[in-house]
Structure formats: C-alpha cells, structure tokens
Amino acid sequence: MVDMRSEEILPLITEAIVEVLPELDGHPFAESDSLEALGADSMDRAEIVMVVLERLDLEVPLVETHGPRNLGELAGLLSEKTSARAR
Amino acid sequence: MRDVAEIVVTGMGVTTAVGQGKERFARALFAGEHRFGVLQRPGRQLDSRFVGAEIPAFTPPARVAARDLRTASLTAQVALATLEEAWTEAGLDEADPFRVGLVVGGSNVQQRELVQAHDRHRAKPRFLRPGYGMSYLDTDLCALATAAFGIRGLAHTVGGASASGQLAVIEAAEAVASGRVDVCIALGALADLSYWELLALQSMGAMAPEHCADAPEAACRPFDTGHKGFVFGEACAALVVERRGARPPREHAPYARLAGWSVQLDGNRGPNPSPEGEVRAIRQALGTAGLTAADIDYVNPHGTASPVGDRTEARALRESGLTRAAVNATKSITGHGLSAAGAVEAVAALLQMRHGRLHPTRNLHDPVDDSLHWVRGAAVEARVRHCLSLSMGFGGINTALCMSACEPGRA
C-alpha cells in the first residue's frame, strides 16, 4: 500500500472500531466522533489504531498517533504518514 | 476461627472434551466415553501426530462483554464458561462480592495462543496487538473473571504443575477457613499446550508417544501394564467452596464437605514421583479429616498412565491401607488436563458421590497392582460417604483432598 487519502482510511478505522468494540456494529460513525466518546478506553484505542496500522502495513510508533482528537483527524494523520512513506 | 468441619462445595462447573456441563459430563463418565484423536487445534502440531482430547464446542456466558471475548484466550473463555455454571448453581449473584474470592490453579496456561501470536507476527513484530501486554499473563483469567462476575474479595493464581487444580481447591478452602472470604471459587484452568510443550513432554518420556496416533482410543491407559505415558486432554473445572451458614440457606444441599487436605513436597526438582511424599499427603489428609484408610470408600487417583507414576501411586495407596476403597481413573476418559486435572477430578468425584455410581476406567485390562479394588469395564453402584482425591506435579508436589458426604440439610 502506498499513499492513501484520508477518505480511504476512514472506513478502515471504523472497521477496526467495530472489530475491537463489537457492540458498535451498525453504529453511524461521523468524522467528528472521538474514540473516547465511542466508549474506547486507552487499551481499546491502542488496539484499534494497531489494527489500522497493520492493514495499512504502516510501521510507525503508536505514540506518534496520540495527537488526533477524532476519527477525521486520525484518518488525516495516517494519510500523512502513508504519504511520508511513499516519498 | 478456623473451622474445617464446615467447609462445603455448593456449586460446580466443568468443561471437558467429553462435554460441557455437569449433566453431560456425568453421562460421559458413567458411559466411559472419550474423544481421543490426533490433535486438530491450530498450533498443536509441527510435522507431528500428537494425540489428545479437545473440547469440540462450548458456550461462553452472556455476561461477558463481546469486546472482552475478542481478546480472551481459549483458556480464559473456557474458564468464564465453566465459572458461569458453578456461579449460577451456587447463587452467587446474591452474595456480597467483597466476601467472594477466586483462586485460579495453573501457570503458563495459554502457551498455544502465545506461540500463535509469535508465529503470526514473526515477520512484522511491530504490529503485535498492544493488549498482548496484559493478556499474556495468566492473571488475565482473574481480571476477566472479576470483571464479568464482580468478584471483589480476592483473586490470584496458584501454580503446582499438574497438582495446580487441586492446589486451587485447597487454597480456596484455606481462604474460607481463615475467614478471609466467605466463599471462594477454585478454578482448574485449561492448560493450552502448544507443539513446543507437547514435543518436550514427549521427549522427556512423560507423554504417550506419537505412534499412539494409530489407535488413539487405546492410547490413554492409566494403571494398565500397557500404559505409555499421559495423553493430553483439554479441560477446566470450577468448585464453589464456602463456609456453611455464612450465607442464607438455599434449597439445594451441598455436594460434600471438604474434610481434610494436605500439600507435601519431596524437595525434588525433577518429574519423578515419590511414594513417601504421596503416602505423607494421604496420611495427613486423612488425619485432618479425622478418618482412617478404612473409612475411605472411593479414591480418585492422579493416575496419568505414566508407567512410573502409576506404579508409585498404586504402591502409595497400598501402603496407606486403601485396599478396600474402589479406585478408577478419570483421566482414562478426559485425558490429562494438567493444571485443570485436580479440579476436574474433584468434580468427577463429587458427581459420582451424588449419583451413587462410580465410572469405569477405560483401557484397564491388566492392572499394575492386583491388590487394589479397580472399577473397570462398566460403571458400578456405590454408596460413597468418604472419598480421597490425589494430585501430583513435576517438582515434587503431592496433594490429597478428602471429601465427605454432608449431613442432610440445606446449604
């Protein structure tokens, strides 16, 4: 996988959320949703991000993914990381 | 304060290869069923044909959150399912959670899942699931169980190799006897072996060799002169131990009273058993129960089908004067549950006591000792007032547990 736009990454994130938090199956996700508000504790958040990183085959330290406040920002950050890798 | 006379078992759960739940398990025991075959679960073979018995299916309890089940190991999921049965039977939703404890018997009980995770991530280790950092611990079973059932009194693991399950029952009884909690659940955790443990256990001569795969049904033969070593069996059992009278009376009578027990060490790092250690454990358990060998109606032995283990144990039973008691070997039906075995066998003993029947010992055609009163062939009727269960583990640990029928009355 190379450079990916954040619109392409967002579904990977929501897929990972449902995988880690099965009770959110069918939940209508918005870019403004925060993982915390969706009921993810710190361990769940680490698991969700790691699932997405693995799907993107993107090896970045988890600590570098801690800034984003919502799903849209997370997708944006991961998109930047894939671009940086593609360069 | 310490009153051993009033410690009873009020609930039990069991999951084995021959079935989930006490009713199904009891039927399988009395019919002498088995599920031995070449092990199929991923991570159990490496160009090998290891034989054993695997749990075909089980139902995890609804009270466990789906998010927890996703990352719970097979060992943990089976533990939760088994705890649910024991918990419900003992009516523990009504108990004060701060007076309820949990002792999990077993160490390194999730090996296969760990090896699977290592194998899966060998090429890309950085994608290892972060939660592995907590789920690799055996105490994740305690964490999941206390979260699901709301246990607040105590929760920890105890390790005693193949005596872990019985050690958990003994430690639960001690926790109740000391007054630390009113109720304590003992769990013998499923030992989820990977091909690494199976390879080494075979190499060291403890486990029946792979060529047994040609006739898996005949591989596991405790106390038979054709025995070739233990045969692995996935299993898990839970017993609710409590002080009689600590909670309001319930409709059902307890299964039995835990009348006496003993843990004896040989001071030996190796896997070899010791007749002296076994005899000491038997004598002390009987002594604390205020019984003699002549009072024991039934012995549920360790009986793994290890040639040296079987002969040593038969000798210990004979030297202890347990020649009147009926003896069978539960592992001939379940396989060797290792960390789970002592708890599974305590459940098996109490089910037999309640049903007034003793299960047959599979494949016991030519006993290693003719002076003992073996149950083989078919189940027999028997009134069991006092029984003794034994467990032994690598590293020179011998445990004995004496269980006695309760005086009639409520829990």
HADDOCK unambig.tbl for C-alpha pairs under 7 A between the chains (distance, minus, plus):
assign (segid A and resid 20 and name CA) (segid B and resid 67 and name CA) 5.99 0.50 0.50
assign (segid A and resid 21 and name CA) (segid B and resid 67 and name CA) 5.16 0.50 0.50
assign (segid A and resid 22 and name CA) (segid B and resid 66 and name CA) 6.14 0.50 0.50
assign (segid A and resid 22 and name CA) (segid B and resid 67 and name CA) 6.08 0.50 0.50
assign (segid A and resid 43 and name CA) (segid B and resid 131 and name CA) 6.59 0.50 0.50
assign (segid A and resid 46 and name CA) (segid B and resid 130 and name CA) 6.35 0.50 0.50
assign (segid A and resid 47 and name CA) (segid B and resid 129 and name CA) 6.19 0.50 0.50
assign (segid A and resid 47 and name CA) (segid B and resid 130 and name CA) 5.89 0.50 0.50
assign (segid A and resid 47 and name CA) (segid B and resid 131 and name CA) 6.75 0.50 0.50
assign (segid A and resid 50 and name CA) (segid B and resid 127 and name CA) 6.30 0.50 0.50
assign (segid A and resid 50 and name CA) (segid B and resid 129 and name CA) 6.72 0.50 0.50
assign (segid A and resid 54 and name CA) (segid B and resid 127 and name CA) 5.81 0.50 0.50
assign (segid A and resid 59 and name CA) (segid B and resid 126 and name CA) 6.78 0.50 0.50
